[in-house]
């Protein structure tokens, strides 16, 4: 293999390693974002359930003999 070919392969490998590192960083950032969004969605879902239960309870009227 010639020197020029060897240098070219080295540059390509270096470039590909850099791209893989960048893609890995993106995947890690997206994973963290998904975790935050999942947690927030669960929190909001719980809050909505609580509000819905409170709304249902406030609409239920006791019969007159229970008041």
Order of alpha helices (4+ residues) and beta strands (2+ residues): alpha
